[in-house]
Amino acid sequence: MSSWSNTENFWITNGWFTILDAETDDLALGQAIREALSRTEPGIPTPSRAELSKKSPVLKALGLRSENAYMEGTGSVDVLGKNGAPNLEVTPHENEGRSGFISIADAREQVPRDVPPEQLAAAVRRALARCA
């Protein structure tokens, strides 16, 4: 799980991430999602080509050698909280391999921003099931 930030018309990781087991309970998962949301930063500078070419700290932590290895079997779900909106958007993404992740817009779910962590986690698990 990582936190991303909008910068000059694209999203980029801001460096924060955590790794959770598939068996992580809903309370811990929901709390980690809230932590990621709280770490979103607007307007971080666009990284240089040199910075973008560095090996991802996520790949290092997972012991993977390449982005291709990471993409194998990976599911992706966005949880977005737009400023002032009463709901969070939970959107699954189809894994297109080397092409990246493609949003499954018709599977987007709205959940109240103040939903308990366990219910937020349940929405994310439903979205992950759609990624498979």
GIZIQUI-V843489 format. One record per pair of residues at least 12 apart in sequence whose ideal C-beta (glycine too) atoms are under 6 Angstrom apart, sorted by the first residue. I is the first residue (numbers start at 1). J is the second residue. Records with the same first field share a line. If there is no record, write none. Layout:
BEGIN
I = J + J
END
This chain:
BEGIN
1 = 18 + 32 + 36
2 = 17
3 = 16 + 36 + 39 + 40
5 = 40 + 41 + 44
7 = 44 + 46
8 = 46
14 = 41 + 44
16 = 39
17 = 58
18 = 32
26 = 118 + 121
27 = 117 + 118
29 = 121
30 = 117 + 118 + 120 + 121
31 = 117
33 = 79 + 120
37 = 81
71 = 97
74 = 95
75 = 128 + 131
76 = 93 + 101
77 = 92 + 124 + 127 + 128
78 = 91
86 = 113
87 = 110 + 112
88 = 111 + 113
89 = 108
90 = 109 + 123 + 124 + 127
91 = 103 + 108
92 = 104 + 107 + 127 + 130 + 131
104 = 130
107 = 130
109 = 123
111 = 123
END
